[in-house]
Amino acid sequence: MKASQLELRAAQYRLQQYFLLTKPRVNSLIVFCAMIGMFLAVPGLPPASTVLAATLGIALVAGAAAAVNCLVEQKIDALMARTRARPLPRGEVANLDTLLFSGVLGGMGLSILYHWVNPLTMWLTFATFVGYAIIYTIVLKPATPQNIVIGGASGAMPPVLGWAAVTGEVSTEAMLLFLIIFAWTPPHFWALALYRTKEYARAGLPMLPVTHGPEFTRLHVLLYTVLLFGISLLPFAIRMSGYFYLVAALGLGGVFIGYAWKLWRDYSDALARRTFRYSIVYLSAMFAALLIDHYLPF
């Protein structure tokens, strides 16, 4: 193989490692929820230029926040099977390079949002970055078992950012979308924490099953899932959505409660994994149902 080909492959591999720092799977869900917020904010279609600029800006800042999270938690990531293959624990990317990468990515994203979307979206996105990368990652996660509950506010912001990008304001409807994700976050992450309890304990993180035990956590997964079910009906209650969304919310929420009930009554790691995976399907399907309902002619 020629030297030039080896250099090209090395460059491609290095770019791939930087890309992995942005947590692309998590980022894709963030961007999806933000885009749903954009489309729900107006009766017709939002301006294509705004959608493109806002999507790119939000994705870049979310990627920057993820890189900071990887940087701060690299020692913890090295102790956990789920995260030990990330670039920093394996020494593929240097700490300073990660910090510079995050700064460039975040700066580009905020600049795009300020100049091509609106200042409100830029400031809300910056606050979300601070909330996740600093308040949640550095302050809350190692300090309290309620880290997911409190820090969930940052993770619930994407549809609000999308809404603000198109309308220049934050409305009641946008806050309902926020509440859905906010209530979804604890059962989503606690289902994961239940079958990763030993790893979190070894890493010294005060996740709820570590500090309060699995039975307490399973009960709270159920309680938060019931709370989520109630909140998910509010868009229909205020006529933000119609019957298509209502049927989807009842069906998807009923299945989620079923998982949570089984998790509480007859726990197994396999069931916790299925619950965690379903929670991702649930959120994606709920927001897709909101979007479809929004454009139905009846």
C-alpha positions in Angstrom: 0.0 0.0 0.0 1.3 3.4 -0.9 2.3 5.9 1.7 -0.3 8.4 0.5 -3.0 5.8 1.0 -1.8 5.0 4.5 -1.9 8.7 5.3 -5.4 9.0 3.9 -6.6 6.1 6.0 -4.9 7.5 9.1 -6.6 10.9 8.5 -10.0 9.2 8.0 -9.6 7.2 11.2 -8.7 10.3 13.2 -11.7 12.2 11.8 -13.9 9.2 12.8 -12.6 9.4 16.4 -13.4 13.1 16.6 -16.9 12.4 15.1 -17.4 9.7 17.9 -16.7 12.4 20.5 -19.9 14.1 19.5 -22.0 11.0 20.5 -23.7 10.8 17.1 -26.5 8.5 18.1 -27.5 10.8 21.0 -27.0 13.8 18.8 -29.3 12.5 16.1 -32.2 12.2 18.7 -31.5 15.8 19.9 -31.6 17.1 16.3 -34.7 15.1 15.5 -36.6 16.6 18.5 -35.4 20.1 17.6 -36.6 19.7 14.1 -40.0 18.5 15.3 -40.2 21.7 17.4 -39.5 23.7 14.3 -42.3 22.1 12.2 -44.8 22.2 15.0 -44.2 25.9 15.7 -46.0 27.0 12.5 -49.2 26.0 10.7 -47.5 25.3 7.4 -43.8 24.6 6.6 -41.1 26.6 8.4 -38.6 28.4 6.2 -36.1 25.9 4.8 -33.2 28.3 5.4 -34.1 28.6 9.1 -34.5 24.8 9.4 -31.1 24.1 7.9 -29.3 26.8 9.8 -30.9 25.9 13.2 -30.4 22.2 12.6 -26.7 22.7 11.9 -26.1 25.1 14.7 -27.9 23.0 17.3 -26.1 19.8 16.1 -22.7 21.5 16.4 -23.3 22.8 19.9 -24.7 19.5 21.0 -21.6 17.8 19.6 -19.4 20.2 21.5 -21.3 19.5 24.8 -20.9 15.8 24.2 -17.1 16.2 23.6 -16.8 18.1 26.9 -18.8 15.3 28.6 -16.4 12.7 27.1 -13.4 14.8 28.3 -14.6 15.1 31.9 -15.8 11.5 32.2 -13.0 9.7 30.4 -11.8 8.0 33.6 -15.3 6.9 34.4 -15.9 5.8 30.8 -12.8 3.6 31.1 -14.4 1.6 33.9 -17.7 0.9 32.2 -18.3 -1.7 29.4 -20.7 0.6 27.6 -18.2 3.5 27.2 -14.7 2.1 27.5 -14.4 2.0 23.7 -14.8 5.7 23.3 -11.8 7.6 21.9 -10.5 9.2 25.1 -10.3 6.1 27.3 -8.4 4.4 24.4 -6.0 7.3 24.0 -7.0 8.0 20.4 -7.5 11.7 21.0 -5.6 14.0 23.4 -7.3 16.0 26.1 -6.2 19.4 24.7 -7.3 18.4 21.2 -10.7 17.4 22.5 -11.0 20.8 24.3 -10.0 22.7 21.2 -12.4 20.6 19.1 -15.3 21.3 21.4 -14.5 25.0 21.4 -14.4 25.3 17.6 -17.5 23.2 17.2 -19.5 25.1 19.8 -18.3 28.5 18.6 -19.3 27.7 15.0 -22.7 26.4 16.1 -23.4 29.5 18.3 -22.3 31.8 15.5 -24.6 30.2 13.0 -27.5 30.4 15.4 -26.8 34.1 16.2 -26.3 35.3 12.6 -28.7 33.0 10.6 -31.4 32.1 13.1 -32.0 34.5 16.0 -30.2 35.6 19.2 -32.8 33.9 21.5 -32.1 30.5 20.0 -28.4 31.1 20.4 -28.7 32.0 24.0 -31.0 29.2 24.8 -28.7 26.8 23.1 -25.7 28.2 25.0 -27.6 27.8 28.3 -28.3 24.2 27.3 -24.6 23.6 26.6 -23.7 25.0 30.1 -26.5 23.0 31.7 -25.3 19.7 30.2 -21.5 20.1 29.9 -20.9 21.9 33.2 -23.9 21.8 35.6 -24.9 18.2 34.9 -21.6 16.6 33.9 -19.3 18.3 36.4 -21.6 19.3 39.3 -24.7 17.1 39.5 -23.7 13.7 38.2 -20.9 13.0 40.8 -22.8 14.7 43.6 -26.5 13.5 43.8 -28.7 10.6 42.8 -31.1 13.1 41.4 -28.6 14.1 38.7 -30.8 12.7 36.0 -33.9 14.5 37.2 -32.3 17.9 37.6 -30.0 17.6 34.6 -32.8 16.3 32.5 -33.8 20.0 31.9 -30.9 20.4 29.5 -31.8 17.2 27.6 -35.4 18.4 27.3 -34.5 21.6 25.6 -34.2 20.6 21.9 -37.8 21.1 20.9 -37.8 24.4 22.7 -34.7 25.4 20.7 -36.4 24.4 17.5 -39.6 26.3 18.4 -37.6 29.5 19.2 -35.6 29.2 16.0 -38.8 29.5 13.9 -41.0 31.8 16.0 -38.4 33.8 18.0 -40.3 33.0 21.2 -41.0 30.2 23.7 -44.7 29.4 24.0 -46.8 27.1 26.2 -46.8 24.5 23.4 -43.0 24.5 23.3 -42.9 24.0 27.1 -45.2 21.0 26.8 -42.7 19.4 24.5 -40.1 20.2 27.1 -42.1 18.5 29.8 -42.6 15.3 27.8 -38.8 14.8 27.5 -38.2 16.0 31.0 -40.6 13.3 32.4 -39.2 10.7 30.0 -35.6 11.2 31.0 -35.6 9.5 34.5 -37.3 6.2 33.5 -35.1 6.1 30.4 -31.8 6.5 32.3 -32.8 4.6 35.4 -33.7 1.5 33.3 -30.1 1.7 32.0 -28.7 2.2 35.5 -30.5 -0.8 36.8 -28.6 -3.3 34.7 -25.4 -1.3 34.9 -25.5 -0.8 38.7 -22.2 -2.5 39.5 -20.4 -0.5 36.9 -21.8 2.8 38.2 -20.8 1.7 41.8 -17.3 0.8 40.6 -17.0 4.2 38.9 -18.2 6.0 42.1 -21.2 7.6 40.6 -24.2 8.1 42.9 -26.9 6.8 40.5 -30.2 6.0 42.2 -29.9 2.2 42.2 -26.5 2.6 43.8 -27.6 4.9 46.6 -31.2 3.8 47.2 -31.2 0.2 45.9 -32.9 -1.5 42.9 -36.4 -1.8 44.4 -36.6 1.9 45.1 -35.4 2.7 41.6 -37.8 0.3 40.0 -40.7 1.9 41.8 -39.6 5.4 40.7 -39.3 4.2 37.1 -43.0 3.2 37.3 -44.0 6.4 39.0 -42.2 8.6 36.5 -43.6 6.6 33.6 -47.2 7.1 34.9 -46.4 10.8 35.2 -45.0 10.8 31.7 -48.3 9.2 30.5 -50.3 12.0 32.0 -48.1 14.7 30.6 -48.1 13.2 27.2 -51.9 13.7 27.0 -51.6 17.5 27.5 -51.0 18.4 23.9 -54.4 16.9 23.0 -56.0 18.5 26.1 -55.0 22.0 24.9 -55.9 21.2 21.3 -52.3 21.4 20.2 -52.8 18.0 18.6 -55.7 15.8 17.5 -57.0 12.3 17.7 -54.1 10.7 15.7 -51.7 11.8 18.4 -54.0 10.9 21.2 -54.3 7.3 20.0 -50.5 7.1 19.6 -49.9 8.6 23.0 -52.3 6.1 24.6 -50.9 3.1 22.8 -47.2 4.0 23.2 -47.7 5.2 26.8 -49.6 2.1 27.7 -46.8 -0.2 26.5 -44.2 1.9 28.4 -46.3 1.6 31.6 -46.5 -2.2 30.9 -42.7 -2.4 30.8 -42.3 -0.3 33.9 -44.9 -2.4 35.8 -43.1 -5.6 34.8 -39.8 -4.1 35.8 -41.2 -3.2 39.2 -42.9 -6.6 39.8 -40.6 -9.1 38.2 -37.2 -7.6 37.5 -34.5 -9.0 35.2 -31.5 -7.4 33.5 -32.9 -8.5 30.2 -36.2 -6.7 30.9 -34.4 -3.6 31.9 -32.5 -3.6 28.6 -35.7 -4.0 26.7 -37.3 -1.2 28.7 -34.3 1.1 28.0 -34.5 0.3 24.3 -38.2 0.8 24.1 -37.9 4.2 25.8 -35.9 5.4 22.8 -38.5 4.0 20.4 -41.2 5.6 22.5 -39.8 9.1 22.4 -39.0 9.0 18.7 -42.5 7.6 17.9 -44.3 10.2 20.1 -42.6 13.1 18.4 -43.2 11.5 15.0 -46.9 11.2 15.9 -47.0 14.8 16.9 -45.5 15.8 13.5 -47.9 13.6 11.5 -50.9 14.8 13.4 -49.8 18.4 12.8 -50.2 18.0 9.1 -53.2 15.8 8.9 -56.2 17.6 7.2 -58.6 16.5 9.9 
